[in-house]
Structure formats: structure tokens, C-alpha cells
Amino acid sequence: MSNLGYARVREHYVNEAALGRVGVAIGLAAFVVALPPFRANAVWVPVFVGLIAIAIGVWVLSRGMRRPGWTAIGFGIVGIGLGMLATRASTGNLDQVVVWSALLSATLVWATPLTFAAIGGMFSERSGVVNIGLEGMMLAGAFFAALGTDKFGHWYMGLVTAAVAGAAFAAVHAVMAIQLRADQIVSGTAINFLALGVTGYFFIDIYGENGTPGDLSRIPDVNIGFLGSVFGHLNLMIWFSFVLLIVAHITLFRTPIGLRIRSVGEHPRAADTVGISVYATRYAAVILSGTLAALGGAYLSIGYLGSFSENTRRRDLRELAAVRSIRRRAAVRRLDGPLVPAGPAVGKCLRPLPGAAVRPDPDRRHGRDRSRRPTRGCWPPIRQAVEPEPGWRCCSGSRGCWRCRRRSRSRGARPASTCSTPPTASRSPSCSG
């Protein structure tokens, strides 16, 4: 293999960050091999597996990647310690404590509402609006789903009522953040308090101290016997979250609609130049996020609990952590959702979200929405609007400055002696006319 081919293979397939993740997985395996059904009673087994994770972390650390390297080393050390402790426990105690079917079932149940809120928050953040009011929209969806089910007598009418309520609260947040240019964090916090007050008032006014009826129509379970005890009796909303994950990933990264949403969030000025309505796209994304978050809350009230009580109104901001903990890719949302409800230690953020969302409206005077590399991965019309034409040559025979390129579009190519662009920072170094 030639040097060029080796460099291409190493660039595409040998990634230090990916190896760091492999080291983290091996470090977890050092603890798992000592649990049922593996039951590695020998102490050297978790030690050997953990040393492999530590070796991978040291190699990644030597390549200059400090965070994935130290993470792999830490997981390797912790895996060795927990694996050695697990080998000292008796088999009967491990069988009573470690029940994988119950753990997976509980993880799927509590991860489903967070998955809905995380996917909705992803759409909102990709469009350029931080929706910190997801908690309030989930709370509104939980209450109004129970109210709609009680009044109309059917669970699907409760879902419709919850979706409308979540969209209404999201519309209020969209007006304040996009139209009025209010601070998005303050606006989202206000939505949380507004939902807390509205649901509390109507709950006391309608149901009083008795609470919601206990015979509410609930979202049915999907019974598929050959899938086993974990996946064979899941709720319909859990399966819908699986489908929603795939649809969200395809929509955001494989369709023109997703390209428009990402272009509005990354470079709103360029999107507005090619005719994309920045306001309409952001309004639609924020309202969609509120609708999805409300459906997650509806699953809690009429899918899992079957009622709405004061305990439902005391959820924290875990769905916001699920939005911001593992990048923005929709394909990893399912990995992030189960981590938060599985336990406080597992719910730590594995990797911070790179960067923050842009301002809710393009500022044409100061250019605050302009990113450093706006055309990277952009929609082709946006790239043509902000990048130089590949076939155009400057007066000196190289890539031209923007003033010469603008003149060439209106008057045609100009000779080298007529290039009058002053030697400033806006002119490319290769333009020597």
C-alpha cells in the first residue's frame, strides 16, 4: 500500500476519539464479565480486560487526545475495581441483585419520555433556539393528556390534547425568543414556571384533593411473544420512540427539510439569502419540539402511571441534560436516553455539547450569526452564495478576492492591470493586481 493510500485509510478508519470510545466500552466490559450470565470468578479476568482498556487510553493519550484517553483510562481502572469486588460476591447474591431483564425494562420505561424531549430539543437547537422549557412542556403534556383522556374517554384523544398543549407553550416560547428577541434561557425558565402554575391551578380546580380518576384509558402495550420478556411487552409509545428516532435522524440529515433547519441554525444570513424563511423555520422547529416533549409527558400520565398527581409535577431538568450530553446527532439519542434514568452515576455527561446555539434572529448590523466556517456541510445553494465560484480565476491566476469576483459577475473578467482592490485584510493574499 502506498503512503497516500495508507494516509487515507488512517484518516477515515483510524480515529483516536473512536478508539477512546472503544476503550471505554472495554473498561465497562471489565466489570460486566464478572456479572451474570458470564460469572468470571477468577480475579485475573477483569484485571486483564481492564488493562486492555488502560493500554488503549494510554495510546490515545500519547496521540494528543487527552479527554478520550483519560476517560478510557478511568473506565479501565474503575472496571478493574468493580470487577474484583464482583468476583468476591457469591453467585446467589449476584443472581438476586443483577436481573438484566428488570433493569432493561425499567430503563426503557423511564428513558422514553426523555427520548421524546431530547429529540424535540434537538430540532429546536439545530434551528438556532435553545428550548430550556422542555420540562414545562412535558408537565403540560402529562396533565392535559390525563384531562383529555378523562373528558373524551379515549387515550388517543389524550395524546391529541397533550400535543396541542405542548405546541401552545412552545409557541409562547417561540414568540418571546424569536419575535421579541428575549433571552432564550430566561424565556424557557419562564415557560417552566408558567406550566407549573397552570397545571397546578387546573389540577386543584378540576380534580381537587381527590386527584384524577383511577380508571383512565391507558395507552396499550404491544405484545410480541417471540421477542422475550423485555421487548415482547413494551408500550406503544416505546415502540413509537424507536421509530421516531430513525425518522428524526433521516429527516434532519438526509432530507431537504433537515438541511433547511440546519442551515437556519448554522448560517441564518445565508439561508435568508437563498430564500429560506428563517422565522418560519424556527417557529416550526420550536413548536415541533414542544409537541414531542408533550407526547413524552403524556406517556408518563396515561401510558405508564395511568394518572396524574403532584409527584408528576416534580420532575427535574433531566431531559435537558439528555439533549446536551452526547453531541447533536440523532442516532445517539437512544444511547443517551437510557443513561439518565439508569442511575445517577451512569447519567453523567459523557461529552459536552460543542458550542452553543446562535442568536434567534440574524443581526445584519453586527453579523453575530456568522459562524467561523459557515459553509462546512451546508446546503449547496448556501455554499454557492457564500463561497467563491470554483471555476473563476482572479486577475493573477489564483483564487480571487470577493471584490474582484463581484466585479467579474457584472462586467466579466478583468485583466491583471485593472484590479483595483486595496491590499487590505478583505483581499486574498494571492490577488496581486
C-alpha positions as a Markdown table, in Angstrom:
| # | Residue | x | y | z |
|---|---|---|---|---|
| 1 | Met | 0.0 | 0.0 | 0.0 |
| 2 | Ser | 1.4 | 3.4 | -0.9 |
| 3 | Asn | 1.9 | 6.2 | 1.6 |
| 4 | Leu | -1.1 | 8.1 | 0.1 |
| 5 | Gly | -3.4 | 5.1 | 0.5 |
| 6 | Tyr | -2.2 | 4.5 | 4.0 |
| 7 | Ala | -2.8 | 8.1 | 4.9 |
| 8 | Arg | -6.4 | 7.9 | 3.5 |
| 9 | Val | -7.1 | 4.7 | 5.3 |
| 10 | Arg | -5.7 | 6.1 | 8.6 |
| 11 | Glu | -7.7 | 9.3 | 8.1 |
| 12 | His | -11.0 | 7.5 | 7.6 |
| 13 | Tyr | -10.7 | 4.4 | 9.7 |
| 14 | Val | -8.2 | 5.1 | 12.5 |
| 15 | Asn | -9.7 | 7.7 | 14.7 |
| 16 | Glu | -8.2 | 8.4 | 18.2 |
| 17 | Ala | -11.6 | 9.5 | 19.5 |
| 18 | Ala | -13.3 | 6.4 | 18.3 |
| 19 | Leu | -10.5 | 4.2 | 19.9 |
| 20 | Gly | -11.1 | 6.1 | 23.1 |
| 21 | Arg | -14.8 | 5.1 | 23.0 |
| 22 | Val | -13.7 | 1.5 | 22.4 |
| 23 | Gly | -11.5 | 1.8 | 25.4 |
| 24 | Val | -14.5 | 3.0 | 27.5 |
| 25 | Ala | -16.6 | 0.0 | 26.3 |
| 26 | Ile | -13.8 | -2.4 | 27.2 |
| 27 | Gly | -13.5 | -0.8 | 30.6 |
| 28 | Leu | -17.2 | -1.4 | 31.2 |
| 29 | Ala | -16.7 | -5.0 | 29.9 |
| 30 | Ala | -14.2 | -5.5 | 32.7 |
| 31 | Phe | -17.0 | -5.1 | 35.2 |
| 32 | Val | -19.7 | -6.9 | 33.2 |
| 33 | Val | -17.7 | -10.1 | 32.7 |
| 34 | Ala | -17.9 | -10.7 | 36.5 |
| 35 | Leu | -21.7 | -10.4 | 36.5 |
| 36 | Pro | -24.3 | -13.0 | 35.4 |
| 37 | Pro | -24.5 | -14.6 | 32.9 |
| 38 | Phe | -20.8 | -14.5 | 32.4 |
| 39 | Arg | -19.7 | -15.1 | 36.1 |
| 40 | Ala | -15.9 | -14.8 | 35.7 |
| 41 | Asn | -15.0 | -15.9 | 39.2 |
| 42 | Ala | -11.2 | -15.6 | 38.6 |
| 43 | Val | -9.8 | -12.2 | 39.6 |
| 44 | Trp | -7.4 | -12.1 | 36.6 |
| 45 | Val | -10.2 | -11.9 | 34.0 |
| 46 | Pro | -11.5 | -8.3 | 34.9 |
| 47 | Val | -7.9 | -7.2 | 35.5 |
| 48 | Phe | -6.8 | -8.4 | 32.1 |
| 49 | Val | -9.8 | -6.8 | 30.3 |
| 50 | Gly | -9.3 | -3.5 | 32.3 |
| 51 | Leu | -5.6 | -3.4 | 31.4 |
| 52 | Ile | -6.5 | -3.6 | 27.7 |
| 53 | Ala | -8.8 | -0.5 | 28.2 |
| 54 | Ile | -6.0 | 1.3 | 30.1 |
| 55 | Ala | -3.5 | 0.5 | 27.3 |
| 56 | Ile | -5.9 | 1.9 | 24.7 |
| 57 | Gly | -6.3 | 5.0 | 26.8 |
| 58 | Val | -2.6 | 5.5 | 27.1 |
| 59 | Trp | -2.1 | 5.1 | 23.3 |
| 60 | Val | -4.9 | 7.6 | 22.6 |
| 61 | Leu | -3.3 | 10.0 | 25.3 |
| 62 | Ser | 0.0 | 9.7 | 23.5 |
| 63 | Arg | -1.6 | 10.9 | 20.3 |
| 64 | Gly | -2.6 | 14.1 | 21.9 |
| 65 | Met | -6.3 | 13.3 | 22.6 |
| 66 | Arg | -6.5 | 14.0 | 26.3 |
| 67 | Arg | -10.2 | 13.7 | 27.1 |
| 68 | Pro | -10.9 | 10.3 | 25.4 |
| 69 | Gly | -7.6 | 9.0 | 26.6 |
| 70 | Trp | -8.1 | 9.8 | 30.3 |
| 71 | Thr | -11.7 | 8.7 | 30.0 |
| 72 | Ala | -10.7 | 5.3 | 28.8 |
| 73 | Ile | -8.0 | 5.0 | 31.5 |
| 74 | Gly | -10.5 | 6.0 | 34.2 |
| 75 | Phe | -13.1 | 3.5 | 32.9 |
| 76 | Gly | -10.4 | 0.8 | 32.8 |
| 77 | Ile | -9.4 | 1.4 | 36.4 |
| 78 | Val | -13.0 | 1.6 | 37.7 |
| 79 | Gly | -13.9 | -1.6 | 35.7 |
| 80 | Ile | -11.0 | -3.4 | 37.4 |
| 81 | Gly | -12.0 | -2.4 | 40.8 |
| 82 | Leu | -15.7 | -3.2 | 40.4 |
| 83 | Gly | -14.9 | -6.5 | 38.6 |
| 84 | Met | -12.6 | -7.6 | 41.5 |
| 85 | Leu | -15.4 | -6.7 | 44.0 |
| 86 | Ala | -17.9 | -8.7 | 42.0 |
| 87 | Thr | -15.7 | -11.8 | 41.9 |
| 88 | Arg | -15.7 | -11.8 | 45.7 |
| 89 | Ala | -19.5 | -12.0 | 45.9 |
| 90 | Ser | -21.4 | -15.2 | 45.9 |
| 91 | Thr | -23.3 | -16.5 | 42.9 |
| 92 | Gly | -26.6 | -16.4 | 44.7 |
| 93 | Asn | -26.3 | -12.8 | 45.8 |
| 94 | Leu | -25.4 | -11.8 | 42.2 |
| 95 | Asp | -28.4 | -13.6 | 40.8 |
| 96 | Gln | -30.7 | -11.8 | 43.2 |
| 97 | Val | -29.2 | -8.3 | 42.7 |
| 98 | Val | -28.4 | -8.3 | 38.9 |
| 99 | Val | -31.6 | -9.0 | 37.0 |
| 100 | Trp | -30.9 | -7.8 | 33.5 |
| 101 | Ser | -34.5 | -8.1 | 32.2 |
| 102 | Ala | -35.9 | -5.9 | 35.0 |
| 103 | Leu | -33.1 | -3.4 | 34.6 |
| 104 | Leu | -33.6 | -3.1 | 30.8 |
| 105 | Ser | -37.4 | -2.9 | 31.2 |
| 106 | Ala | -37.1 | -0.1 | 33.7 |
| 107 | Thr | -34.5 | 1.7 | 31.6 |
| 108 | Leu | -36.7 | 1.7 | 28.5 |
| 109 | Val | -39.7 | 2.8 | 30.5 |
| 110 | Trp | -38.0 | 5.8 | 32.1 |
| 111 | Ala | -36.0 | 6.6 | 29.0 |
| 112 | Thr | -39.0 | 7.0 | 26.7 |
| 113 | Pro | -40.2 | 10.4 | 27.9 |
| 114 | Leu | -36.7 | 11.7 | 27.9 |
| 115 | Thr | -36.2 | 10.5 | 24.4 |
| 116 | Phe | -39.2 | 12.4 | 23.1 |
| 117 | Ala | -38.0 | 15.6 | 24.9 |
| 118 | Ala | -34.4 | 15.1 | 23.7 |
| 119 | Ile | -35.4 | 14.7 | 20.0 |
| 120 | Gly | -37.7 | 17.7 | 20.2 |
| 121 | Gly | -34.9 | 19.8 | 21.8 |
| 122 | Met | -32.5 | 18.6 | 19.1 |
| 123 | Phe | -34.8 | 20.1 | 16.4 |
| 124 | Ser | -35.1 | 23.3 | 18.3 |
| 125 | Glu | -31.3 | 23.7 | 18.9 |
| 126 | Arg | -30.5 | 22.8 | 15.3 |
| 127 | Ser | -32.7 | 25.7 | 14.2 |
| 128 | Gly | -30.9 | 28.1 | 16.5 |
| 129 | Val | -33.2 | 28.3 | 19.5 |
| 130 | Val | -32.4 | 26.8 | 22.9 |
| 131 | Asn | -35.5 | 25.4 | 24.4 |
| 132 | Ile | -34.9 | 25.1 | 28.1 |
| 133 | Gly | -38.7 | 25.0 | 28.6 |
| 134 | Leu | -38.9 | 21.3 | 27.8 |
| 135 | Glu | -39.7 | 20.4 | 31.4 |
| 136 | Gly | -42.7 | 22.7 | 31.4 |
| 137 | Met | -43.9 | 21.3 | 28.1 |
| 138 | Met | -43.6 | 17.7 | 29.4 |
| 139 | Leu | -45.5 | 18.7 | 32.5 |
| 140 | Ala | -48.3 | 20.3 | 30.4 |
| 141 | Gly | -48.4 | 17.3 | 28.2 |
| 142 | Ala | -48.8 | 14.9 | 31.2 |
| 143 | Phe | -51.6 | 16.9 | 32.8 |
| 144 | Phe | -53.6 | 17.7 | 29.6 |
| 145 | Ala | -53.2 | 14.1 | 28.4 |
| 146 | Ala | -54.9 | 12.9 | 31.6 |
| 147 | Leu | -57.5 | 15.7 | 31.3 |
| 148 | Gly | -58.3 | 14.9 | 27.6 |
| 149 | Thr | -58.5 | 11.2 | 28.3 |
| 150 | Asp | -60.9 | 11.9 | 31.2 |
| 151 | Lys | -63.1 | 14.2 | 29.3 |
| 152 | Phe | -63.2 | 12.4 | 25.9 |
| 153 | Gly | -62.8 | 8.8 | 27.2 |
| 154 | His | -60.1 | 7.7 | 24.8 |
| 155 | Trp | -56.3 | 7.6 | 25.2 |
| 156 | Tyr | -55.7 | 8.9 | 21.6 |
| 157 | Met | -57.7 | 12.0 | 22.4 |
| 158 | Gly | -55.5 | 12.5 | 25.4 |
| 159 | Leu | -52.4 | 12.4 | 23.1 |
| 160 | Val | -54.0 | 15.0 | 20.8 |
| 161 | Thr | -54.8 | 17.2 | 23.7 |
| 162 | Ala | -51.3 | 16.9 | 25.1 |
| 163 | Ala | -49.8 | 17.7 | 21.7 |
| 164 | Val | -51.9 | 20.8 | 21.3 |
| 165 | Ala | -51.0 | 22.0 | 24.9 |
| 166 | Gly | -47.3 | 21.4 | 24.2 |
| 167 | Ala | -47.5 | 23.3 | 20.9 |
| 168 | Ala | -49.2 | 26.2 | 22.6 |
| 169 | Phe | -46.5 | 26.5 | 25.3 |
| 170 | Ala | -43.8 | 26.2 | 22.7 |
| 171 | Ala | -45.5 | 28.9 | 20.6 |
| 172 | Val | -45.3 | 31.3 | 23.6 |
| 173 | His | -41.6 | 30.5 | 23.9 |
| 174 | Ala | -41.0 | 31.0 | 20.2 |
| 175 | Val | -42.7 | 34.4 | 20.2 |
| 176 | Met | -40.6 | 35.6 | 23.1 |
| 177 | Ala | -37.3 | 34.1 | 21.8 |
| 178 | Ile | -37.7 | 34.7 | 18.0 |
| 179 | Gln | -40.0 | 37.6 | 17.5 |
| 180 | Leu | -39.3 | 39.6 | 20.7 |
| 181 | Arg | -35.6 | 38.6 | 20.8 |
| 182 | Ala | -35.8 | 37.8 | 24.6 |
| 183 | Asp | -33.1 | 35.8 | 26.3 |
| 184 | Gln | -33.8 | 32.2 | 25.5 |
| 185 | Ile | -32.7 | 30.9 | 28.9 |
| 186 | Val | -35.0 | 33.3 | 30.7 |
| 187 | Ser | -37.8 | 32.6 | 28.4 |
| 188 | Gly | -37.5 | 28.9 | 28.8 |
| 189 | Thr | -37.4 | 29.2 | 32.6 |
| 190 | Ala | -40.5 | 31.4 | 32.4 |
| 191 | Ile | -42.2 | 28.6 | 30.4 |
| 192 | Asn | -41.3 | 26.1 | 33.2 |
| 193 | Phe | -42.8 | 28.3 | 35.9 |
| 194 | Leu | -45.9 | 29.1 | 33.7 |
| 195 | Ala | -46.5 | 25.4 | 33.1 |
| 196 | Leu | -46.1 | 24.7 | 36.8 |
| 197 | Gly | -48.7 | 27.3 | 37.7 |
| 198 | Val | -51.2 | 26.5 | 35.0 |
| 199 | Thr | -51.2 | 22.7 | 35.7 |
| 200 | Gly | -51.3 | 23.2 | 39.4 |
| 201 | Tyr | -54.2 | 25.6 | 39.2 |
| 202 | Phe | -56.3 | 23.5 | 36.8 |
| 203 | Phe | -55.5 | 20.3 | 38.8 |
| 204 | Ile | -56.8 | 21.8 | 42.0 |
| 205 | Asp | -59.7 | 23.5 | 40.3 |
| 206 | Ile | -60.9 | 20.4 | 38.3 |
| 207 | Tyr | -60.0 | 17.4 | 40.5 |
| 208 | Gly | -59.3 | 18.9 | 43.9 |
| 209 | Glu | -57.8 | 16.7 | 46.6 |
| 210 | Asn | -59.2 | 13.5 | 45.0 |
| 211 | Gly | -56.9 | 13.6 | 42.0 |
| 212 | Thr | -57.5 | 12.2 | 38.6 |
| 213 | Pro | -59.8 | 9.1 | 38.2 |
| 214 | Gly | -58.1 | 5.8 | 38.5 |
| 215 | Asp | -59.8 | 4.2 | 35.5 |
| 216 | Leu | -58.3 | 6.4 | 32.8 |
| 217 | Ser | -58.0 | 4.9 | 29.3 |
| 218 | Arg | -54.3 | 3.9 | 29.0 |
| 219 | Ile | -52.0 | 3.6 | 26.0 |
| 220 | Pro | -52.0 | -0.1 | 25.2 |
| 221 | Asp | -49.0 | -2.4 | 25.2 |
| 222 | Val | -47.8 | -4.2 | 22.1 |
| 223 | Asn | -47.4 | -7.9 | 22.9 |
| 224 | Ile | -44.9 | -9.7 | 20.7 |
| 225 | Gly | -44.2 | -13.1 | 22.3 |
| 226 | Phe | -41.1 | -14.2 | 20.4 |
| 227 | Leu | -39.2 | -11.1 | 21.4 |
| 228 | Gly | -38.9 | -12.2 | 25.0 |
| 229 | Ser | -39.8 | -10.7 | 28.3 |
| 230 | Val | -38.1 | -7.4 | 27.8 |
| 231 | Phe | -39.1 | -6.4 | 24.2 |
| 232 | Gly | -42.2 | -8.6 | 23.9 |
| 233 | His | -44.5 | -6.5 | 26.2 |
| 234 | Leu | -43.5 | -2.9 | 25.6 |
| 235 | Asn | -45.8 | 0.1 | 25.5 |
| 236 | Leu | -46.9 | 1.5 | 22.2 |
| 237 | Met | -45.1 | 4.8 | 22.9 |
| 238 | Ile | -41.8 | 3.0 | 23.5 |
| 239 | Trp | -42.0 | 1.5 | 20.0 |
| 240 | Phe | -43.0 | 4.9 | 18.7 |
| 241 | Ser | -39.9 | 6.4 | 20.2 |
| 242 | Phe | -37.8 | 3.8 | 18.3 |
| 243 | Val | -39.5 | 4.8 | 15.1 |
| 244 | Leu | -39.2 | 8.5 | 15.9 |
| 245 | Leu | -35.5 | 8.2 | 16.4 |
| 246 | Ile | -34.9 | 6.8 | 13.0 |
| 247 | Val | -37.3 | 9.2 | 11.3 |
| 248 | Ala | -35.7 | 12.2 | 13.1 |
| 249 | His | -32.2 | 11.1 | 12.0 |
| 250 | Ile | -33.3 | 10.7 | 8.4 |
| 251 | Thr | -35.3 | 13.9 | 8.4 |
| 252 | Leu | -32.5 | 16.0 | 9.9 |
| 253 | Phe | -29.6 | 14.7 | 7.9 |
| 254 | Arg | -31.0 | 13.1 | 4.7 |
| 255 | Thr | -33.8 | 15.4 | 3.6 |
| 256 | Pro | -34.1 | 19.0 | 2.3 |
| 257 | Ile | -36.2 | 19.9 | 5.3 |
| 258 | Gly | -33.4 | 18.9 | 7.6 |
| 259 | Leu | -30.9 | 20.8 | 5.5 |
| 260 | Arg | -33.0 | 23.9 | 5.8 |
| 261 | Ile | -33.3 | 23.5 | 9.6 |
| 262 | Arg | -29.5 | 23.1 | 10.0 |
| 263 | Ser | -28.8 | 26.0 | 7.6 |
| 264 | Val | -31.1 | 28.3 | 9.5 |
| 265 | Gly | -29.3 | 27.4 | 12.8 |
| 266 | Glu | -25.7 | 27.5 | 11.4 |
| 267 | His | -25.9 | 30.4 | 9.0 |
| 268 | Pro | -29.2 | 32.2 | 9.0 |
| 269 | Arg | -28.0 | 35.1 | 6.8 |
| 270 | Ala | -27.0 | 32.8 | 4.0 |
| 271 | Ala | -30.3 | 30.9 | 4.4 |
| 272 | Asp | -32.2 | 34.1 | 4.1 |
| 273 | Thr | -30.2 | 35.0 | 1.0 |
| 274 | Val | -31.3 | 31.9 | -0.9 |
| 275 | Gly | -34.9 | 32.4 | 0.1 |
| 276 | Ile | -35.4 | 30.3 | 3.2 |
| 277 | Ser | -37.7 | 31.9 | 5.8 |
| 278 | Val | -35.6 | 32.0 | 8.9 |
| 279 | Tyr | -38.5 | 33.0 | 11.2 |
| 280 | Ala | -41.0 | 30.3 | 9.8 |
| 281 | Thr | -38.4 | 27.5 | 10.0 |
| 282 | Arg | -37.5 | 28.4 | 13.6 |
| 283 | Tyr | -41.1 | 28.7 | 14.6 |
| 284 | Ala | -41.9 | 25.3 | 13.2 |
| 285 | Ala | -38.9 | 23.7 | 14.9 |
| 286 | Val | -39.7 | 25.1 | 18.3 |
| 287 | Ile | -43.4 | 24.2 | 18.1 |
| 288 | Leu | -42.3 | 20.7 | 17.0 |
| 289 | Ser | -40.0 | 20.4 | 20.0 |
| 290 | Gly | -42.9 | 21.3 | 22.3 |
| 291 | Thr | -45.2 | 18.8 | 20.7 |
| 292 | Leu | -42.7 | 16.0 | 21.1 |
| 293 | Ala | -41.9 | 16.9 | 24.7 |
| 294 | Ala | -45.6 | 16.9 | 25.5 |
| 295 | Leu | -46.0 | 13.4 | 24.0 |
| 296 | Gly | -43.2 | 12.3 | 26.3 |
| 297 | Gly | -45.1 | 13.7 | 29.3 |
| 298 | Ala | -48.3 | 12.1 | 28.0 |
| 299 | Tyr | -46.6 | 8.7 | 28.1 |
| 300 | Leu | -45.9 | 9.2 | 31.8 |
| 301 | Ser | -49.5 | 10.0 | 32.8 |
| 302 | Ile | -51.6 | 7.8 | 30.5 |
| 303 | Gly | -49.1 | 5.3 | 29.4 |
| 304 | Tyr | -47.1 | 4.2 | 32.5 |
| 305 | Leu | -48.7 | 5.7 | 35.6 |
| 306 | Gly | -52.4 | 5.8 | 34.5 |
| 307 | Ser | -53.0 | 9.0 | 36.5 |
| 308 | Phe | -51.7 | 12.5 | 37.2 |
| 309 | Ser | -50.6 | 13.5 | 40.7 |
| 310 | Glu | -48.4 | 16.0 | 42.5 |
| 311 | Asn | -45.4 | 13.7 | 42.1 |
| 312 | Thr | -45.6 | 14.0 | 38.4 |
| 313 | Arg | -45.1 | 17.8 | 38.7 |
| 314 | Arg | -41.8 | 17.4 | 40.5 |
| 315 | Arg | -39.6 | 16.3 | 37.6 |
| 316 | Asp | -36.2 | 17.9 | 37.2 |
| 317 | Leu | -34.3 | 19.1 | 34.2 |
| 318 | Arg | -33.0 | 15.6 | 33.2 |
| 319 | Glu | -34.4 | 15.9 | 29.7 |
| 320 | Leu | -32.3 | 19.0 | 29.1 |
| 321 | Ala | -29.2 | 17.0 | 30.2 |
| 322 | Ala | -30.2 | 14.3 | 27.7 |
| 323 | Val | -30.3 | 17.0 | 24.9 |
| 324 | Arg | -26.9 | 18.4 | 25.7 |
| 325 | Ser | -24.8 | 15.4 | 26.9 |
| 326 | Ile | -23.7 | 13.5 | 23.7 |
| 327 | Arg | -23.4 | 15.7 | 20.7 |
| 328 | Arg | -26.3 | 16.6 | 18.5 |
| 329 | Arg | -26.5 | 13.5 | 16.3 |
| 330 | Ala | -30.0 | 11.9 | 16.3 |
| 331 | Ala | -28.5 | 8.4 | 16.0 |
| 332 | Val | -27.0 | 8.6 | 19.5 |
| 333 | Arg | -30.1 | 10.0 | 21.2 |
| 334 | Arg | -31.2 | 6.4 | 22.0 |
| 335 | Leu | -27.8 | 5.9 | 23.6 |
| 336 | Asp | -28.2 | 9.0 | 25.7 |
| 337 | Gly | -31.8 | 8.5 | 26.9 |
| 338 | Pro | -31.3 | 5.2 | 28.9 |
| 339 | Leu | -28.2 | 6.6 | 30.6 |
| 340 | Val | -30.0 | 9.2 | 32.5 |
| 341 | Pro | -32.7 | 7.1 | 34.2 |
| 342 | Ala | -30.4 | 4.1 | 34.7 |
| 343 | Gly | -28.7 | 5.7 | 37.7 |
| 344 | Pro | -27.2 | 8.9 | 39.0 |
| 345 | Ala | -23.6 | 7.7 | 38.3 |
| 346 | Val | -24.3 | 6.5 | 34.8 |
| 347 | Gly | -26.2 | 9.7 | 34.0 |
| 348 | Lys | -23.1 | 11.8 | 34.0 |
| 349 | Cys | -22.4 | 13.7 | 30.8 |
| 350 | Leu | -20.1 | 11.6 | 28.7 |
| 351 | Arg | -19.2 | 14.5 | 26.4 |
| 352 | Pro | -20.2 | 18.2 | 26.4 |
| 353 | Leu | -22.1 | 19.6 | 23.5 |
| 354 | Pro | -19.7 | 21.5 | 21.2 |
| 355 | Gly | -20.7 | 25.2 | 21.0 |
| 356 | Ala | -23.9 | 27.0 | 21.7 |
| 357 | Ala | -26.9 | 27.9 | 19.6 |
| 358 | Val | -26.8 | 31.1 | 17.7 |
| 359 | Arg | -28.9 | 34.1 | 18.4 |
| 360 | Pro | -32.6 | 33.7 | 17.5 |
| 361 | Asp | -32.6 | 36.3 | 14.7 |
| 362 | Pro | -30.0 | 37.3 | 12.2 |
| 363 | Asp | -28.3 | 40.6 | 13.2 |
| 364 | Arg | -27.4 | 42.2 | 9.9 |
| 365 | Arg | -25.6 | 45.2 | 11.5 |
| 366 | His | -23.1 | 43.3 | 13.6 |
| 367 | Gly | -23.1 | 39.9 | 11.9 |
| 368 | Arg | -23.4 | 38.0 | 15.2 |
| 369 | Asp | -25.0 | 34.9 | 13.5 |
| 370 | Arg | -22.0 | 34.4 | 11.2 |
| 371 | Ser | -20.0 | 31.3 | 12.2 |
| 372 | Arg | -16.3 | 30.9 | 11.6 |
| 373 | Arg | -16.8 | 28.2 | 9.0 |
| 374 | Pro | -20.3 | 28.7 | 7.7 |
| 375 | Thr | -20.1 | 26.7 | 4.5 |
| 376 | Arg | -18.9 | 23.4 | 6.0 |
| 377 | Gly | -21.6 | 20.8 | 5.3 |
| 378 | Cys | -24.1 | 23.5 | 4.2 |
| 379 | Trp | -26.8 | 23.1 | 1.6 |
| 380 | Pro | -25.3 | 23.6 | -1.9 |
| 381 | Pro | -27.2 | 26.9 | -2.7 |
| 382 | Ile | -25.9 | 28.3 | 0.6 |
| 383 | Arg | -22.4 | 27.2 | -0.3 |
| 384 | Gln | -22.6 | 28.9 | -3.7 |
| 385 | Ala | -23.9 | 32.1 | -2.0 |
| 386 | Val | -21.0 | 32.4 | 0.5 |
| 387 | Glu | -18.1 | 30.6 | -1.3 |
| 388 | Pro | -16.2 | 31.7 | -4.4 |
| 389 | Glu | -17.0 | 30.1 | -7.7 |
| 390 | Pro | -14.7 | 27.2 | -8.3 |
| 391 | Gly | -14.2 | 28.0 | -11.9 |
| 392 | Trp | -13.4 | 31.7 | -11.6 |
| 393 | Arg | -9.8 | 32.9 | -11.6 |
| 394 | Cys | -8.5 | 36.1 | -10.2 |
| 395 | Cys | -6.5 | 38.6 | -12.2 |
| 396 | Ser | -3.3 | 36.9 | -11.0 |
| 397 | Gly | -4.4 | 33.4 | -12.0 |
| 398 | Ser | -5.4 | 32.2 | -8.5 |
| 399 | Arg | -8.5 | 32.3 | -6.2 |
| 400 | Gly | -9.7 | 35.8 | -6.2 |
| 401 | Cys | -10.9 | 38.3 | -3.6 |
| 402 | Trp | -14.5 | 39.0 | -3.1 |
| 403 | Arg | -14.4 | 42.5 | -4.7 |
| 404 | Cys | -12.8 | 41.2 | -7.9 |
| 405 | Arg | -15.3 | 38.4 | -8.1 |
| 406 | Arg | -18.2 | 40.7 | -7.7 |
| 407 | Arg | -16.9 | 42.9 | -10.5 |
| 408 | Ser | -16.4 | 39.9 | -12.7 |
| 409 | Arg | -20.0 | 38.8 | -12.3 |
| 410 | Ser | -21.3 | 42.2 | -13.5 |
| 411 | Arg | -18.6 | 43.2 | -16.0 |
| 412 | Gly | -16.8 | 40.0 | -17.0 |
| 413 | Ala | -13.2 | 39.0 | -16.2 |
| 414 | Arg | -10.8 | 41.9 | -15.9 |
| 415 | Pro | -7.1 | 41.9 | -16.7 |
| 416 | Ala | -4.4 | 42.0 | -14.1 |
| 417 | Ser | -3.7 | 45.7 | -14.5 |
| 418 | Thr | -7.3 | 46.7 | -13.7 |
| 419 | Cys | -7.6 | 45.0 | -10.3 |
| 420 | Ser | -8.1 | 48.0 | -8.0 |
| 421 | Thr | -8.8 | 46.1 | -4.8 |
| 422 | Pro | -6.7 | 47.8 | -2.0 |
| 423 | Pro | -4.3 | 45.5 | -0.1 |
| 424 | Thr | -6.4 | 45.0 | 3.0 |
| 425 | Ala | -7.5 | 42.1 | 5.0 |
| 426 | Ser | -10.6 | 41.6 | 2.9 |
| 427 | Arg | -8.4 | 40.9 | -0.2 |
| 428 | Ser | -6.9 | 37.4 | -0.7 |
| 429 | Pro | -3.1 | 37.2 | -0.5 |
| 430 | Ser | -2.9 | 35.8 | -4.0 |
| 431 | Cys | -4.6 | 38.8 | -5.6 |
| 432 | Ser | -1.7 | 40.9 | -6.7 |
| 433 | Gly | -3.4 | 43.1 | -9.3 |
